[in-house]
Amino acid sequence: KAKFSLKEGDQVQWRLAISGINTTVDDEDIDINGTDYKDLDVSLASIKGGADWYPYNSGWAKQVFFSGGLMYNDLSLQGTANNTKNFSVGGTVVTPGDINSLTTDIDDAQVMPYLSLGWGNKLRNDKGFGFMAEAGVAMATEDVDVTVTADDPNNFLNAALLRTEEQEIQDDLDDARAFVMISAVYHF
């Protein structure tokens, strides 16, 4: 029976993880590009596949792993700026009463390579529940689709300011992205 190994006593295993969330965040403001947004609708689906390398074989460290692979994220986020506070759009300060509302839509569906460090879920003969935690970074491979619109009857914000705001949000999201995953697992 062939076993893939990078060093004596290590273990390499393949993993596929599927996760998702669909929620509304309305109890607190979330900062996007320096503007507080309220009533955010968030939908995120993720499929992650890769290899986990467990280099250690004793003590608590035998659960430590390094991982790499690809993840597909499908994110949809829509929120309305908290217009009871001052905020900036494309470099122009908006004060309460200048506009009726500012809405931002973010759509991001792409495959990204990732690297991570984690603990837990090492395959073994023990049956039952286990725990796994992982933190890592994924590199964006495509541009995020951002749309910023304003309900602005007095034309306080022009189209150029809205496009500048869209570009600034896109620039923030087009870099490397940190992620944290905590999972309960069951070994059959």
C-alpha positions as CSV (number, residue, x, y, z in Angstrom):
1,K,0.0,0.0,0.0
2,A,1.6,3.3,-1.1
3,K,1.6,6.2,1.3
4,F,2.5,9.8,0.4
5,S,5.0,11.3,2.9
6,L,7.1,14.4,3.0
7,K,9.1,13.3,6.1
8,E,9.3,10.3,8.5
9,G,6.2,10.0,10.7
10,D,4.1,12.6,9.0
11,Q,0.6,12.3,7.4
12,V,-0.9,13.9,4.3
13,Q,-4.7,13.8,3.8
14,W,-7.0,15.3,1.3
15,R,-10.0,17.4,2.5
16,L,-13.1,18.8,0.9
17,A,-15.1,21.4,2.9
18,I,-18.4,23.0,2.0
19,S,-19.8,25.8,4.0
20,G,-22.3,28.7,3.7
21,I,-24.3,31.3,5.5
22,N,-27.2,33.5,4.6
23,T,-28.0,36.2,7.1
24,T,-28.9,39.8,7.8
25,V,-26.8,41.9,10.1
26,D,-28.9,44.7,11.5
27,D,-27.8,45.1,15.1
28,E,-24.4,46.7,14.5
29,D,-22.6,48.8,11.8
30,I,-20.1,47.1,9.6
31,D,-17.2,49.2,8.2
32,I,-16.7,49.0,4.4
33,N,-14.0,51.5,3.1
34,G,-14.4,53.8,6.1
35,T,-18.3,53.9,5.9
36,D,-20.5,52.3,8.5
37,Y,-23.2,50.1,6.8
38,K,-26.3,48.9,8.5
39,D,-28.9,46.3,7.5
40,L,-26.5,44.1,5.6
41,D,-27.8,41.1,3.7
42,V,-24.9,38.6,3.4
43,S,-24.9,35.4,1.5
44,L,-21.7,33.3,1.3
45,A,-21.1,29.8,-0.1
46,S,-17.7,28.2,-0.1
47,I,-16.2,25.0,-1.4
48,K,-12.6,24.3,-0.4
49,G,-10.4,21.4,-1.5
50,G,-6.8,20.8,-0.7
51,A,-4.2,18.8,1.1
52,D,-3.5,18.9,4.8
53,W,0.1,18.0,6.0
54,Y,0.5,16.9,9.6
55,P,4.3,17.0,10.1
56,Y,4.4,16.1,13.8
57,N,3.6,12.7,15.3
58,S,3.6,13.2,19.1
59,G,1.8,15.2,21.8
60,W,-0.6,18.0,21.1
61,A,1.4,19.0,18.0
62,K,0.3,15.8,16.2
63,Q,-3.0,17.7,15.5
64,V,-1.2,20.7,13.9
65,F,-1.4,20.9,10.1
66,F,-0.4,23.0,7.1
67,S,-2.8,23.2,4.2
68,G,-2.9,24.4,0.7
69,G,-5.3,24.1,-2.2
70,L,-8.2,26.0,-4.0
71,M,-11.4,27.5,-2.7
72,Y,-14.4,28.7,-4.5
73,N,-16.2,31.6,-2.8
74,D,-19.5,33.0,-3.9
75,L,-20.3,36.1,-1.9
76,S,-23.2,38.5,-2.2
77,L,-23.4,41.5,0.2
78,Q,-25.9,44.4,0.1
79,G,-25.9,47.2,2.7
80,T,-27.1,50.7,3.3
81,A,-24.8,53.4,4.7
82,N,-25.7,54.6,8.2
83,N,-26.7,58.1,7.2
84,T,-27.1,59.3,10.8
85,K,-23.3,59.7,10.8
86,N,-20.8,61.5,8.5
87,F,-19.2,59.3,5.9
88,S,-17.1,59.8,2.8
89,V,-18.0,58.9,-0.8
90,G,-15.2,59.1,-3.3
91,G,-13.4,61.6,-1.1
92,T,-16.4,63.9,-0.5
93,V,-17.8,64.0,3.1
94,V,-21.5,63.3,3.3
95,T,-23.3,64.6,6.4
96,P,-26.8,63.6,7.6
97,G,-29.4,65.2,5.3
98,D,-27.1,65.6,2.3
99,I,-28.6,62.5,0.6
100,N,-31.5,60.1,1.4
101,S,-29.5,56.9,1.2
102,L,-26.3,55.2,-0.1
103,T,-26.5,51.5,-1.0
104,T,-23.6,49.2,-1.9
105,D,-23.9,45.8,-3.6
106,I,-20.8,43.5,-3.7
107,D,-20.8,40.3,-5.8
108,D,-17.8,38.1,-5.8
109,A,-17.6,34.6,-7.3
110,Q,-14.2,33.2,-7.9
111,V,-11.7,30.4,-7.4
112,M,-8.7,31.4,-5.2
113,P,-5.5,29.5,-4.1
114,Y,-5.0,29.4,-0.3
115,L,-2.5,28.5,2.4
116,S,-3.4,27.9,6.0
117,L,-2.4,26.7,9.4
118,G,-4.7,24.6,11.5
119,W,-5.3,22.2,14.4
120,G,-7.5,19.1,14.5
121,N,-9.3,16.5,12.3
122,K,-6.4,14.2,11.8
123,L,-7.7,10.9,10.4
124,R,-7.2,8.1,12.8
125,N,-9.0,5.0,14.0
126,D,-11.0,6.9,16.8
127,K,-14.7,7.2,16.0
128,G,-16.8,10.1,17.1
129,F,-16.8,13.8,17.2
130,G,-13.8,16.0,16.8
131,F,-12.9,19.7,16.5
132,M,-11.0,21.6,13.9
133,A,-9.7,25.2,13.6
134,E,-7.9,26.8,10.7
135,A,-6.6,30.3,9.8
136,G,-5.2,31.2,6.5
137,V,-4.9,33.5,3.5
138,A,-6.4,33.3,0.0
139,M,-5.3,35.3,-3.0
140,A,-8.0,36.9,-5.2
141,T,-7.7,36.0,-8.8
142,E,-10.5,38.2,-10.3
143,D,-12.0,41.6,-9.7
144,V,-14.9,42.0,-7.3
145,D,-18.1,43.4,-8.8
146,V,-19.1,46.5,-6.8
147,T,-22.1,48.8,-7.4
148,V,-22.7,52.0,-5.3
149,T,-25.9,53.8,-5.8
150,A,-27.4,56.9,-4.0
151,D,-30.9,58.2,-3.5
152,D,-29.8,61.8,-4.0
153,P,-32.6,64.2,-5.2
154,N,-30.3,67.2,-4.7
155,N,-27.4,65.7,-6.8
156,F,-25.0,66.1,-4.0
157,L,-23.0,63.1,-5.3
158,N,-22.2,62.8,-9.0
159,A,-21.5,59.6,-11.0
160,A,-17.7,60.2,-10.8
161,L,-17.8,60.2,-7.0
162,L,-19.9,57.0,-7.0
163,R,-17.5,55.3,-9.4
164,T,-14.5,56.4,-7.3
165,E,-16.1,54.8,-4.2
166,E,-16.8,51.6,-6.2
167,Q,-13.1,51.4,-7.2
168,E,-11.9,52.0,-3.7
169,I,-14.0,49.2,-2.3
170,Q,-12.9,46.9,-5.2
171,D,-9.3,47.7,-4.5
172,D,-9.7,46.8,-0.8
173,L,-11.3,43.4,-1.8
174,D,-9.0,42.5,-4.7
175,D,-6.0,41.7,-2.4
176,A,-5.2,38.7,-0.2
177,R,-8.0,37.7,2.1
178,A,-7.7,36.3,5.6
179,F,-10.1,33.6,6.7
180,V,-10.8,31.6,9.8
181,M,-12.8,28.4,10.0
182,I,-14.0,26.5,13.0
183,S,-15.6,23.1,12.4
184,A,-17.1,20.2,14.3
185,V,-16.3,16.9,12.6
186,Y,-17.4,13.3,12.9
187,H,-15.2,10.3,12.2
188,F,-17.1,7.2,11.1
